[in-house]
């Protein structure tokens, strides 16, 4: 879904991805490296799952 929606925000904007799939914690940063977007940070949420922040680079 991130790949489909990243083009909807301005260049330089940060997208917060909320995920409960453990694979997202490693897959999204890897996707950022492949697609030249910036993985800003990832952290576990108190209610479970993760927030993963991605900055659109182009």
C-alpha positions in Angstrom: 0.0 0.0 0.0 2.9 2.4 0.7 4.2 2.0 -2.8 0.7 2.9 -4.2 0.2 5.9 -1.9 3.7 7.5 -1.7 3.0 9.6 -4.8 0.0 11.3 -3.1 2.2 13.3 -0.7 4.6 16.1 -1.6 8.3 15.5 -2.0 9.9 15.8 1.5 6.7 14.8 3.3 6.8 12.1 6.0 4.4 9.2 5.8 3.5 7.3 8.9 2.8 3.7 8.2 0.9 1.9 11.0 1.4 -1.9 10.8 0.7 -5.0 12.9 2.5 -7.4 10.6 6.0 -8.1 12.1 7.4 -8.3 8.5 6.7 -4.6 7.9 9.3 -3.7 10.6 12.0 -5.0 8.2 10.3 -4.9 4.8 9.5 -1.2 4.8 13.1 0.0 5.5 14.3 -2.4 2.9 11.8 -1.0 0.4 13.0 2.5 1.2 16.6 1.5 0.3 15.5 -0.1 -2.9 13.3 2.9 -3.9 15.6 5.6 -2.6 13.2 7.0 -0.1 14.3 7.8 3.5 13.4 5.5 6.4 13.2 8.1 9.1 12.4 5.9 12.1 10.4 2.9 13.4 9.1 2.3 16.8 6.7 0.0 18.7 3.3 1.3 19.6 2.0 0.9 23.2 -1.2 -0.7 21.9 0.8 -3.1 19.7 2.2 -2.9 16.2 4.6 -0.4 14.9 4.8 3.1 13.4 7.2 3.4 10.6 8.0 6.8 9.2 9.1 7.3 5.6 10.2 10.5 3.9 9.3 10.8 0.2 12.5 11.7 -1.7 11.4 12.3 -5.3 
